[in-house]
Amino acid sequence: MGDYLVKATAFNGKVRAYSLVATDMVNEAVRRQGTWPTASAALGRAMMASTMMATMLKGDSKLTVRIEGQGPIGAIIVDANTKGETRGYVSNPQVHFDLNSQGKLDVARAVGTNGHLSVVKDLGMKENFTGSVPLVSGELGEDFTYYFASSEQTPSSVGVGVLVNPDNTILAAGGFIIQLMPGADDAVIEEIEKRLSSIPPISKLVEAGMPPEEMIYALLGDDNVKILDTQSITFACRCSKERIESAIISLGKAEIQSMIDEDGGAETHCSFCNEEYKLTKEELENLLEKSK
């Protein structure tokens, strides 16, 4: 089975849990972006956390996560929706460093710690919900954990991990979010903390072939968990030539005429999927007619 996400509750509804395996999703983003290993790990972690966050929303809602820590990687931008469709990119994909003191990819050095993590939720209302918190570590798991506690007042634990092959492809990518609901007592919290402190890195569990359900059992205990739903997840970009044409029409007649007169065509690039779109002079003239 390909990438998918699992939703669950535990301890009689006192805990909400999400876990996913996203190796293919992250690998597709890395392939399109041409990221180097440290940048790949940062992008993958952000995409997985954003994917799980998006599936917490209702209906056709979606969100955009922006992480800017003043590190060499630049900004990380991720779009995700309730359907499990996620896309993302980094401003500077060719960033890589030696392993950090824990023998892991130095994501914090790439991301930086002098900045913010912001989330914009499009819930289909007149105004979007926006939350923003300072980065606390640059490792991203801790930063999303802080976001939930500070911006959404939901005590949470976020774990995301990416292993990169020597050829820069993704060996394993996975993650989890555990959230305490009202009524979670000290005994529940102590049990979860005990399990979190003893579990191997999440990326190692994915590498060993552990599916999302088994991750949740390992994190919370077989007898405590109730699986609610499973959902496929994938890298998906919503760009298309039709969307580009609509955007050009919205620029107005003067701007389209300028493209025709000065450039004899138009060319644009999608930052998320790296697709190039070219429009000929004749195509622009057709769009000019439509704009009238």
PASEBA-1860 file (N, C-alpha, C; in nm, 3 decimals):
! residues 292
1> MGDYLVKA> 0.084/-0.120/0.000/0.000/0.000/0.000/0.088/0.124/0.000 ~ 0.042/0.230/-0.068/0.120/0.352/-0.075/0.108/0.435/0.051 ~ 0.144/0.562/0.039/0.138/0.653/0.153/-0.005/0.665/0.205 ~ -0.018/0.667/0.336/-0.150/0.695/0.393/-0.138/0.744/0.536 ~ -0.248/0.796/0.585/-0.258/0.856/0.717/-0.367/0.785/0.796 ~ -0.347/0.777/0.926/-0.445/0.714/1.015/-0.486/0.813/1.122 ~ -0.617/0.816/1.150/-0.671/0.897/1.259/-0.722/0.803/1.367 ~ -0.699/0.841/1.493/-0.740/0.754/1.603/-0.769/0.835/1.728
9> TAFNGKVR> -0.837/0.772/1.821/-0.848/0.825/1.957/-0.790/0.721/2.051 ~ -0.763/0.764/2.174/-0.707/0.671/2.273/-0.749/0.714/2.412 ~ -0.735/0.620/2.505/-0.770/0.646/2.645/-0.912/0.701/2.656 ~ -1.005/0.630/2.592/-1.147/0.666/2.599/-1.176/0.810/2.556 ~ -1.113/0.848/2.445/-1.138/0.980/2.389/-1.062/1.093/2.452 ~ -0.975/1.064/2.547/-0.897/1.169/2.612/-0.775/1.212/2.528 ~ -0.745/1.133/2.425/-0.630/1.160/2.338/-0.673/1.144/2.193 ~ -0.625/1.235/2.109/-0.646/1.226/1.965/-0.511/1.203/1.899
17> AYSLVATD> -0.506/1.115/1.800/-0.376/1.080/1.740/-0.385/1.070/1.588 ~ -0.277/1.109/1.525/-0.262/1.099/1.380/-0.123/1.041/1.352 ~ -0.113/0.958/1.252/0.018/0.912/1.208/0.015/0.888/1.058 ~ 0.130/0.893/0.997/0.135/0.874/0.852/0.269/0.817/0.809 ~ 0.266/0.750/0.696/0.385/0.717/0.619/0.377/0.797/0.490 ~ 0.481/0.874/0.460/0.475/0.968/0.348/0.601/0.962/0.262 ~ 0.661/0.847/0.253/0.787/0.834/0.179/0.771/0.874/0.033 ~ 0.666/0.826/-0.032/0.645/0.857/-0.174/0.613/1.006/-0.193
25> MVNEAVRR> 0.529/1.061/-0.106/0.492/1.202/-0.116/0.613/1.293/-0.105 ~ 0.696/1.267/-0.004/0.816/1.349/0.014/0.914/1.327/-0.100 ~ 0.926/1.203/-0.144/1.020/1.173/-0.253/0.982/1.247/-0.381 ~ 0.850/1.258/-0.408/0.806/1.331/-0.528/0.838/1.479/-0.516 ~ 0.819/1.537/-0.398/0.853/1.678/-0.379/1.003/1.699/-0.396 ~ 1.082/1.610/-0.340/1.228/1.619/-0.349/1.273/1.606/-0.493 ~ 1.212/1.513/-0.566/1.248/1.494/-0.707/1.221/1.620/-0.788 ~ 1.105/1.679/-0.765/1.068/1.798/-0.842/1.151/1.919/-0.802
33> QGTWPTAS> 1.186/1.928/-0.675/1.260/2.044/-0.626/1.411/2.032/-0.644 ~ 1.460/1.908/-0.658/1.604/1.888/-0.667/1.676/1.925/-0.538 ~ 1.611/1.897/-0.424/1.670/1.935/-0.296/1.786/1.846/-0.258 ~ 1.881/1.904/-0.184/1.990/1.828/-0.124/1.944/1.774/0.010 ~ 2.016/1.677/0.070/1.963/1.602/0.184/1.908/1.684/0.300 ~ 1.981/1.785/0.348/1.930/1.860/0.463/1.804/1.937/0.427 ~ 1.804/1.996/0.308/1.684/2.066/0.261/1.569/1.968/0.243 ~ 1.599/1.846/0.196/1.495/1.744/0.178/1.430/1.708/0.311
41> AALGRAMM> 1.513/1.694/0.415/1.459/1.660/0.547/1.370/1.771/0.600 ~ 1.413/1.895/0.582/1.333/2.008/0.629/1.200/2.016/0.555 ~ 1.205/2.003/0.424/1.082/2.009/0.343/0.990/1.894/0.379 ~ 1.045/1.773/0.391/0.963/1.658/0.424/0.896/1.669/0.560 ~ 0.969/1.716/0.659/0.910/1.733/0.792/0.794/1.832/0.788 ~ 0.816/1.944/0.720/0.710/2.046/0.712/0.588/1.994/0.638 ~ 0.611/1.920/0.529/0.498/1.867/0.451/0.417/1.767/0.532 ~ 0.484/1.681/0.606/0.410/1.580/0.682/0.329/1.641/0.796
49> ASTMMATM> 0.389/1.734/0.870/0.314/1.800/0.977/0.194/1.876/0.919 ~ 0.215/1.943/0.806/0.107/2.019/0.743/-0.004/1.926/0.693 ~ 0.034/1.810/0.641/-0.065/1.713/0.592/-0.155/1.667/0.706 ~ -0.095/1.634/0.820/-0.174/1.590/0.934/-0.263/1.703/0.986 ~ -0.210/1.824/0.989/-0.290/1.938/1.034/-0.410/1.960/0.943 ~ -0.390/1.948/0.813/-0.498/1.974/0.717/-0.610/1.873/0.732 ~ -0.577/1.747/0.765/-0.681/1.646/0.777/-0.761/1.662/0.907 ~ -0.720/1.754/0.993/-0.799/1.788/1.112/-0.915/1.881/1.077
57> LKGDSKLT> -0.910/1.942/0.959/-1.013/2.039/0.918/-1.134/1.968/0.861 ~ -1.239/2.044/0.837/-1.365/1.988/0.788/-1.388/2.025/0.641 ~ -1.471/1.947/0.573/-1.515/1.980/0.437/-1.401/1.991/0.338 ~ -1.406/2.097/0.257/-1.304/2.120/0.155/-1.203/2.225/0.199 ~ -1.179/2.235/0.327/-1.087/2.335/0.380/-0.943/2.302/0.341 ~ -0.859/2.402/0.351/-0.717/2.385/0.320/-0.636/2.482/0.405 ~ -0.507/2.461/0.408/-0.420/2.550/0.484/-0.287/2.569/0.413 ~ -0.223/2.678/0.450/-0.088/2.707/0.402/0.002/2.731/0.522
65> VRIEGQGP> 0.114/2.661/0.525/0.213/2.678/0.631/0.335/2.747/0.572 ~ 0.383/2.849/0.642/0.502/2.921/0.599/0.601/2.924/0.715 ~ 0.722/2.879/0.689/0.826/2.875/0.791/0.944/2.957/0.742 ~ 0.978/3.057/0.820/1.091/3.144/0.786/1.177/3.163/0.911 ~ 1.293/3.101/0.909/1.381/3.107/1.025/1.510/3.180/1.004 ~ 1.525/3.249/0.890/1.646/3.323/0.856/1.766/3.232/0.832 ~ 1.742/3.103/0.809/1.850/3.011/0.776/1.875/3.007/0.627 ~ 1.981/2.938/0.584/2.019/2.936/0.442/1.916/2.871/0.351
73> IGAIIVDA> 1.827/2.790/0.407/1.725/2.726/0.324/1.620/2.827/0.277 ~ 1.611/2.941/0.344/1.509/3.040/0.311/1.373/2.996/0.362 ~ 1.269/3.037/0.294/1.133/3.003/0.337/1.095/2.862/0.293 ~ 1.014/2.797/0.378/0.948/2.671/0.342/0.799/2.701/0.331 ~ 0.740/2.668/0.217/0.598/2.693/0.194/0.530/2.560/0.165 ~ 0.421/2.532/0.237/0.346/2.408/0.216/0.198/2.439/0.208 ~ 0.132/2.382/0.106/-0.014/2.385/0.094/-0.066/2.243/0.117 ~ -0.173/2.229/0.194/-0.233/2.097/0.215/-0.383/2.113/0.231
81> NTKGETRG> -0.458/2.008/0.196/-0.603/2.015/0.209/-0.657/1.890/0.277 ~ -0.788/1.889/0.301/-0.850/1.779/0.373/-0.852/1.648/0.293 ~ -0.825/1.655/0.164/-0.824/1.536/0.079/-0.692/1.459/0.086 ~ -0.596/1.511/0.163/-0.465/1.445/0.171/-0.372/1.486/0.059 ~ -0.403/1.596/-0.010/-0.319/1.646/-0.118/-0.228/1.756/-0.064 ~ -0.099/1.740/-0.085/-0.002/1.833/-0.028/0.105/1.867/-0.131 ~ 0.148/1.990/-0.129/0.259/2.034/-0.212/0.345/2.129/-0.129 ~ 0.475/2.137/-0.162/0.561/2.225/-0.086/0.691/2.253/-0.159
89> YVSNPQVH> 0.756/2.360/-0.117/0.887/2.392/-0.174/0.969/2.473/-0.074 ~ 1.099/2.479/-0.099/1.189/2.563/-0.020/1.252/2.665/-0.114 ~ 1.283/2.782/-0.060/1.339/2.888/-0.144/1.475/2.850/-0.200 ~ 1.557/2.784/-0.119/1.692/2.747/-0.161/1.709/2.596/-0.142 ~ 1.680/2.518/-0.246/1.678/2.372/-0.230/1.816/2.308/-0.214 ~ 1.919/2.373/-0.263/2.052/2.310/-0.260/2.128/2.353/-0.135 ~ 2.080/2.303/-0.021/2.143/2.329/0.109/2.170/2.195/0.177 ~ 2.292/2.176/0.224/2.327/2.054/0.295/2.447/2.082/0.386
97> FDLNSQGK> 2.446/2.016/0.502/2.555/2.031/0.599/2.596/1.893/0.649 ~ 2.708/1.890/0.721/2.747/1.768/0.790/2.642/1.735/0.896 ~ 2.638/1.610/0.938/2.544/1.569/1.041/2.569/1.645/1.171 ~ 2.462/1.664/1.249/2.477/1.737/1.375/2.535/1.646/1.483 ~ 2.541/1.697/1.606/2.604/1.623/1.716/2.530/1.494/1.750 ~ 2.401/1.484/1.711/2.325/1.362/1.735/2.334/1.264/1.617 ~ 2.416/1.299/1.517/2.431/1.213/1.401/2.315/1.221/1.304 ~ 2.238/1.331/1.311/2.123/1.348/1.224/2.144/1.466/1.130
105> LDVARAVG> 2.063/1.471/1.023/2.068/1.584/0.932/2.038/1.713/1.009 ~ 2.120/1.816/0.986/2.114/1.938/1.067/2.006/2.033/1.015 ~ 1.881/1.993/1.036/1.768/2.071/0.987/1.762/2.209/1.054 ~ 1.790/2.215/1.183/1.784/2.343/1.254/1.881/2.445/1.193 ~ 1.998/2.400/1.153/2.095/2.491/1.091/2.045/2.539/0.956 ~ 1.979/2.453/0.883/1.927/2.492/0.752/1.810/2.587/0.764 ~ 1.719/2.557/0.857/1.598/2.638/0.874/1.628/2.769/0.946 ~ 1.711/2.762/1.048/1.735/2.878/1.134/1.634/2.881/1.247
113> TNGHLSVV> 1.659/2.965/1.344/1.571/2.973/1.461/1.523/3.116/1.486 ~ 1.561/3.209/1.402/1.523/3.349/1.422/1.410/3.385/1.326 ~ 1.290/3.339/1.360/1.179/3.366/1.269/1.050/3.309/1.323 ~ 0.958/3.276/1.231/0.823/3.235/1.270/0.772/3.117/1.188 ~ 0.678/3.047/1.247/0.597/2.947/1.178/0.455/3.002/1.176 ~ 0.399/3.018/1.058/0.264/3.072/1.047/0.175/2.975/0.970 ~ 0.048/2.973/1.010/-0.050/2.885/0.948/-0.171/2.969/0.908 ~ -0.209/2.959/0.781/-0.330/3.026/0.732/-0.429/2.918/0.692
121> KDLGMKEN> -0.545/2.916/0.758/-0.648/2.816/0.728/-0.760/2.880/0.648 ~ -0.788/2.822/0.533/-0.901/2.864/0.450/-1.016/2.769/0.478 ~ -1.110/2.814/0.559/-1.222/2.730/0.601/-1.349/2.757/0.522 ~ -1.334/2.829/0.410/-1.449/2.859/0.326/-1.534/2.973/0.378 ~ -1.479/3.050/0.472/-1.551/3.165/0.525/-1.499/3.293/0.461 ~ -1.556/3.406/0.501/-1.514/3.533/0.443/-1.369/3.564/0.475 ~ -1.329/3.532/0.596/-1.192/3.560/0.638/-1.122/3.431/0.679 ~ -0.992/3.423/0.649/-0.913/3.307/0.686/-0.867/3.318/0.832
129> FTGSVPLV> -0.845/3.203/0.893/-0.786/3.199/1.026/-0.634/3.198/1.012 ~ -0.567/3.284/1.085/-0.421/3.292/1.079/-0.361/3.282/1.218 ~ -0.262/3.196/1.233/-0.189/3.184/1.359/-0.040/3.185/1.331 ~ 0.037/3.244/1.421/0.181/3.254/1.400/0.252/3.246/1.534 ~ 0.362/3.170/1.538/0.441/3.158/1.660/0.589/3.169/1.625 ~ 0.672/3.213/1.720/0.816/3.214/1.696/0.868/3.071/1.686 ~ 0.971/3.051/1.607/1.037/2.922/1.602/1.112/2.900/1.735 ~ 1.104/2.778/1.786/1.169/2.749/1.913/1.293/2.661/1.898
137> SGELGEDF> 1.302/2.588/1.785/1.420/2.503/1.768/1.471/2.495/1.625 ~ 1.383/2.516/1.527/1.421/2.498/1.388/1.421/2.353/1.344 ~ 1.397/2.260/1.437/1.390/2.118/1.402/1.254/2.081/1.346 ~ 1.158/2.170/1.362/1.023/2.166/1.307/0.924/2.082/1.387 ~ 0.959/1.963/1.431/0.868/1.888/1.516/0.834/1.967/1.642 ~ 0.938/2.018/1.708/0.918/2.099/1.828/0.845/2.230/1.796 ~ 0.869/2.283/1.678/0.806/2.410/1.640/0.656/2.392/1.615 ~ 0.618/2.283/1.551/0.475/2.255/1.535/0.411/2.223/1.670
145> TYYFASSE> 0.483/2.154/1.758/0.433/2.128/1.892/0.402/2.258/1.964 ~ 0.494/2.354/1.953/0.474/2.484/2.018/0.358/2.560/1.954 ~ 0.343/2.546/1.823/0.231/2.612/1.755/0.097/2.564/1.811 ~ 0.081/2.434/1.824/-0.046/2.381/1.876/-0.073/2.431/2.017 ~ 0.031/2.431/2.100/0.012/2.472/2.240/-0.017/2.620/2.251 ~ 0.052/2.701/2.172/0.042/2.846/2.186/-0.072/2.905/2.105 ~ -0.087/2.864/1.979/-0.185/2.926/1.891/-0.323/2.860/1.900 ~ -0.326/2.729/1.927/-0.453/2.658/1.930/-0.488/2.603/2.067
153> QTPSSVGV> -0.401/2.631/2.165/-0.424/2.590/2.304/-0.456/2.441/2.316 ~ -0.383/2.360/2.238/-0.402/2.215/2.241/-0.267/2.150/2.272 ~ -0.247/2.100/2.393/-0.121/2.032/2.425/-0.098/1.916/2.328 ~ 0.017/1.914/2.263/0.042/1.817/2.157/0.187/1.773/2.158 ~ 0.211/1.662/2.093/0.346/1.617/2.064/0.353/1.584/1.916 ~ 0.445/1.648/1.845/0.460/1.628/1.701/0.596/1.566/1.673 ~ 0.596/1.453/1.605/0.720/1.388/1.564/0.720/1.365/1.415 ~ 0.822/1.413/1.347/0.834/1.394/1.201/0.980/1.361/1.169
161> GVLVNPDN> 1.000/1.264/1.082/1.137/1.224/1.049/1.151/1.183/0.904 ~ 1.269/1.211/0.848/1.300/1.179/0.709/1.440/1.120/0.702 ~ 1.452/1.006/0.636/1.583/0.946/0.607/1.610/0.959/0.458 ~ 1.731/1.002/0.424/1.767/1.028/0.284/1.872/0.928/0.237 ~ 1.851/0.871/0.119/1.947/0.778/0.059/2.071/0.851/0.009 ~ 2.181/0.778/-0.013/2.302/0.840/-0.068/2.280/0.909/-0.204 ~ 2.180/0.862/-0.281/2.154/0.924/-0.411/2.052/1.039/-0.401 ~ 2.025/1.083/-0.277/1.936/1.197/-0.248/1.788/1.164/-0.258
169> TILAAGGF> 1.752/1.040/-0.290/1.611/1.002/-0.283/1.574/0.975/-0.137 ~ 1.445/0.959/-0.112/1.397/0.942/0.026/1.385/0.794/0.060 ~ 1.453/0.755/0.166/1.448/0.616/0.213/1.322/0.592/0.297 ~ 1.291/0.686/0.384/1.175/0.671/0.472/1.131/0.807/0.522 ~ 1.000/0.827/0.531/0.944/0.951/0.586/0.814/0.920/0.656 ~ 0.801/0.966/0.778/0.679/0.941/0.853/0.668/1.034/0.971 ~ 0.551/1.031/1.037/0.534/1.121/1.149/0.407/1.092/1.227 ~ 0.391/1.167/1.336/0.273/1.152/1.420/0.241/1.284/1.489
177> IIQLMPGA> 0.116/1.299/1.528/0.073/1.406/1.616/-0.016/1.343/1.723 ~ 0.017/1.366/1.848/-0.065/1.322/1.960/-0.115/1.445/2.033 ~ -0.245/1.451/2.059/-0.304/1.569/2.123/-0.388/1.529/2.243 ~ -0.373/1.605/2.351/-0.451/1.582/2.472/-0.582/1.657/2.462 ~ -0.690/1.585/2.489/-0.823/1.645/2.491/-0.861/1.682/2.634 ~ -0.962/1.766/2.648/-1.009/1.797/2.784/-1.044/1.668/2.860 ~ -0.998/1.659/2.981/-1.024/1.539/3.061/-0.906/1.445/3.072 ~ -0.801/1.471/2.993/-0.681/1.388/3.003/-0.614/1.413/3.139
185> DDAVIEEI> -0.603/1.308/3.219/-0.550/1.325/3.354/-0.400/1.295/3.360 ~ -0.343/1.310/3.477/-0.199/1.293/3.494/-0.153/1.152/3.459 ~ -0.235/1.053/3.489/-0.198/0.915/3.459/-0.183/0.893/3.309 ~ -0.273/0.949/3.231/-0.265/0.939/3.085/-0.141/1.010/3.034 ~ -0.119/1.130/3.084/-0.002/1.207/3.041/0.127/1.134/3.074 ~ 0.137/1.078/3.192/0.259/1.006/3.232/0.281/0.883/3.143 ~ 0.173/0.813/3.109/0.185/0.695/3.023/0.237/0.734/2.884 ~ 0.184/0.842/2.830/0.227/0.887/2.697/0.372/0.933/2.702
193> EKRLSSIP> 0.408/1.010/2.803/0.546/1.058/2.814/0.644/0.942/2.826 ~ 0.606/0.840/2.899/0.691/0.722/2.915/0.713/0.653/2.780 ~ 0.606/0.639/2.704/0.617/0.573/2.574/0.698/0.657/2.475 ~ 0.675/0.788/2.474/0.748/0.876/2.383/0.897/0.875/2.411 ~ 0.934/0.862/2.537/1.076/0.866/2.573/1.151/0.739/2.534 ~ 1.075/0.630/2.512/1.141/0.502/2.484/1.131/0.457/2.339 ~ 1.046/0.524/2.260/1.025/0.480/2.122/1.141/0.523/2.034 ~ 1.183/0.441/1.936/1.290/0.481/1.844/1.247/0.600/1.758
201> PISKLVEA> 1.342/0.665/1.690/1.304/0.775/1.599/1.199/0.727/1.498 ~ 1.104/0.813/1.470/0.992/0.774/1.386/1.036/0.731/1.247 ~ 1.141/0.795/1.193/1.188/0.758/1.060/1.245/0.616/1.059 ~ 1.301/0.573/1.172/1.353/0.436/1.182/1.239/0.335/1.182 ~ 1.128/0.371/1.244/1.012/0.282/1.243/0.957/0.265/1.101 ~ 0.955/0.375/1.025/0.908/0.368/0.887/1.005/0.285/0.803 ~ 1.133/0.306/0.824/1.234/0.229/0.751/1.218/0.080/0.776 ~ 1.179/0.045/0.899/1.160/-0.096/0.935/1.029/-0.152/0.882
209> GMPPEEMI> 0.949/-0.067/0.816/0.825/-0.114/0.757/0.702/-0.102/0.843 ~ 0.710/-0.025/0.952/0.595/-0.013/1.042/0.490/0.077/0.980 ~ 0.366/0.029/0.964/0.258/0.111/0.909/0.206/0.211/1.013 ~ 0.128/0.309/0.970/0.079/0.412/1.062/0.001/0.357/1.181 ~ -0.083/0.253/1.158/-0.158/0.197/1.270/-0.065/0.145/1.380 ~ 0.039/0.073/1.337/0.132/0.017/1.435/0.209/0.127/1.508 ~ 0.235/0.237/1.439/0.301/0.350/1.507/0.217/0.400/1.623 ~ 0.086/0.415/1.596/-0.004/0.465/1.701/-0.011/0.365/1.816
217> YALLGDDN> -0.016/0.235/1.785/-0.015/0.136/1.891/0.113/0.145/1.974 ~ 0.226/0.164/1.907/0.353/0.175/1.978/0.358/0.299/2.065 ~ 0.296/0.407/2.017/0.299/0.533/2.089/0.203/0.536/2.208 ~ 0.089/0.465/2.194/-0.017/0.480/2.292/-0.062/0.350/2.358 ~ -0.018/0.235/2.303/-0.057/0.108/2.362/-0.173/0.045/2.288 ~ -0.161/-0.083/2.254/-0.262/-0.153/2.174/-0.402/-0.144/2.235 ~ -0.410/-0.162/2.365/-0.541/-0.170/2.430/-0.607/-0.034/2.447 ~ -0.529/0.073/2.428/-0.583/0.207/2.453/-0.638/0.276/2.329
225> VKILDTQS> -0.611/0.219/2.209/-0.633/0.290/2.083/-0.760/0.244/2.013 ~ -0.831/0.339/1.954/-0.943/0.311/1.865/-0.917/0.379/1.731 ~ -0.892/0.300/1.626/-0.867/0.355/1.493/-0.998/0.406/1.436 ~ -0.999/0.531/1.389/-1.120/0.592/1.335/-1.127/0.591/1.184 ~ -1.012/0.615/1.119/-1.017/0.633/0.973/-0.877/0.619/0.915 ~ -0.870/0.581/0.790/-0.745/0.585/0.713/-0.770/0.667/0.588 ~ -0.665/0.732/0.540/-0.679/0.824/0.426/-0.552/0.825/0.344 ~ -0.567/0.810/0.213/-0.451/0.819/0.124/-0.398/0.962/0.122
233> ITFACRCS> -0.267/0.976/0.110/-0.205/1.107/0.097/-0.111/1.105/-0.022 ~ -0.092/1.221/-0.083/-0.009/1.227/-0.202/0.043/1.368/-0.226 ~ 0.153/1.377/-0.301/0.196/1.507/-0.352/0.104/1.543/-0.466 ~ 0.046/1.662/-0.461/-0.044/1.704/-0.568/-0.034/1.855/-0.584 ~ -0.012/1.899/-0.706/-0.007/2.042/-0.734/-0.130/2.079/-0.817 ~ -0.187/2.193/-0.783/-0.312/2.234/-0.848/-0.290/2.328/-0.966 ~ -0.165/2.347/-1.004/-0.140/2.435/-1.118/-0.181/2.366/-1.249 ~ -0.214/2.444/-1.349/-0.247/2.392/-1.481/-0.240/2.509/-1.579
241> KERIESAI> -0.236/2.476/-1.707/-0.233/2.582/-1.807/-0.361/2.665/-1.801 ~ -0.473/2.598/-1.773/-0.601/2.671/-1.764/-0.598/2.773/-1.650 ~ -0.541/2.735/-1.536/-0.531/2.828/-1.424/-0.440/2.946/-1.459 ~ -0.331/2.915/-1.529/-0.240/3.022/-1.570/-0.311/3.119/-1.664 ~ -0.388/3.064/-1.757/-0.462/3.149/-1.850/-0.564/3.236/-1.777 ~ -0.632/3.180/-1.679/-0.728/3.259/-1.601/-0.658/3.372/-1.526 ~ -0.539/3.340/-1.473/-0.464/3.442/-1.401/-0.421/3.555/-1.494 ~ -0.382/3.520/-1.617/-0.340/3.622/-1.713/-0.459/3.709/-1.754
249> ISLGKAEI> -0.574/3.647/-1.774/-0.694/3.724/-1.809/-0.726/3.825/-1.699 ~ -0.706/3.784/-1.574/-0.737/3.873/-1.461/-0.645/3.994/-1.455 ~ -0.531/3.988/-1.526/-0.438/4.101/-1.526/-0.494/4.221/-1.602 ~ -0.584/4.195/-1.695/-0.644/4.304/-1.772/-0.585/4.319/-1.911 ~ -0.658/4.392/-1.995/-0.622/4.405/-2.136/-0.487/4.472/-2.157 ~ -0.458/4.576/-2.081/-0.334/4.650/-2.101/-0.213/4.562/-2.076 ~ -0.218/4.482/-1.968/-0.105/4.397/-1.933/-0.086/4.287/-2.037 ~ -0.197/4.229/-2.085/-0.187/4.124/-2.187/-0.131/4.182/-2.317
257> QSMIDEDG> -0.176/4.301/-2.355/-0.125/4.365/-2.476/0.023/4.393/-2.465 ~ 0.067/4.429/-2.345/0.209/4.453/-2.322/0.290/4.326/-2.341 ~ 0.238/4.213/-2.294/0.306/4.085/-2.315/0.320/4.054/-2.463 ~ 0.214/4.082/-2.537/0.215/4.055/-2.681/0.316/4.144/-2.753 ~ 0.313/4.274/-2.721/0.396/4.370/-2.791/0.543/4.358/-2.754 ~ 0.571/4.338/-2.626/0.710/4.341/-2.578/0.778/4.206/-2.579 ~ 0.701/4.099/-2.551/0.763/3.967/-2.538/0.721/3.869/-2.646 ~ 0.609/3.895/-2.711/0.562/3.803/-2.813/0.519/3.669/-2.758
265> GAETHCSF> 0.487/3.665/-2.630/0.447/3.541/-2.564/0.460/3.558/-2.414 ~ 0.439/3.450/-2.342/0.451/3.454/-2.196/0.503/3.321/-2.146 ~ 0.576/3.327/-2.036/0.630/3.206/-1.976/0.622/3.221/-1.824 ~ 0.574/3.118/-1.758/0.565/3.122/-1.613/0.605/2.987/-1.555 ~ 0.635/2.988/-1.427/0.692/2.870/-1.361/0.621/2.849/-1.228 ~ 0.585/2.725/-1.197/0.523/2.692/-1.069/0.632/2.653/-0.970 ~ 0.639/2.725/-0.858/0.742/2.698/-0.758/0.722/2.563/-0.690 ~ 0.598/2.516/-0.681/0.570/2.392/-0.610/0.613/2.268/-0.688
273> CNEEYKLT> 0.578/2.263/-0.817/0.604/2.140/-0.893/0.711/2.158/-1.001 ~ 0.759/2.281/-1.017/0.865/2.311/-1.115/0.822/2.294/-1.260 ~ 0.691/2.292/-1.284/0.644/2.286/-1.423/0.655/2.425/-1.487 ~ 0.690/2.425/-1.616/0.697/2.549/-1.693/0.576/2.557/-1.785 ~ 0.518/2.675/-1.796/0.404/2.698/-1.885/0.438/2.810/-1.982 ~ 0.425/2.781/-2.112/0.455/2.880/-2.215/0.330/2.907/-2.298 ~ 0.306/3.033/-2.324/0.194/3.074/-2.408/0.248/3.150/-2.529 ~ 0.202/3.114/-2.647/0.245/3.180/-2.769/0.175/3.314/-2.785
281> KEELENLL> 0.222/3.389/-2.882/0.159/3.518/-2.912/0.012/3.498/-2.949 ~ -0.015/3.393/-3.027/-0.152/3.365/-3.069/-0.241/3.331/-2.949 ~ -0.188/3.255/-2.856/-0.265/3.219/-2.737/-0.295/3.343/-2.653 ~ -0.197/3.433/-2.642/-0.220/3.557/-2.569/-0.326/3.644/-2.637 ~ -0.323/3.644/-2.770/-0.424/3.722/-2.843/-0.564/3.666/-2.818 ~ -0.575/3.535/-2.807/-0.704/3.474/-2.773/-0.749/3.514/-2.632 ~ -0.652/3.516/-2.540/-0.685/3.558/-2.403/-0.724/3.706/-2.399 ~ -0.661/3.786/-2.485/-0.695/3.928/-2.493/-0.840/3.945/-2.536
289> EKSK> -0.882/3.862/-2.632/-1.021/3.869/-2.676/-1.117/3.830/-2.565 ~ -1.079/3.727/-2.490/-1.163/3.682/-2.380/-1.173/3.789/-2.271 ~ -1.064/3.862/-2.249/-1.062/3.963/-2.144/-1.155/4.081/-2.177 ~ -1.190/4.094/-2.305/-1.277/4.204/-2.345/-1.426/4.168/-2.320
END
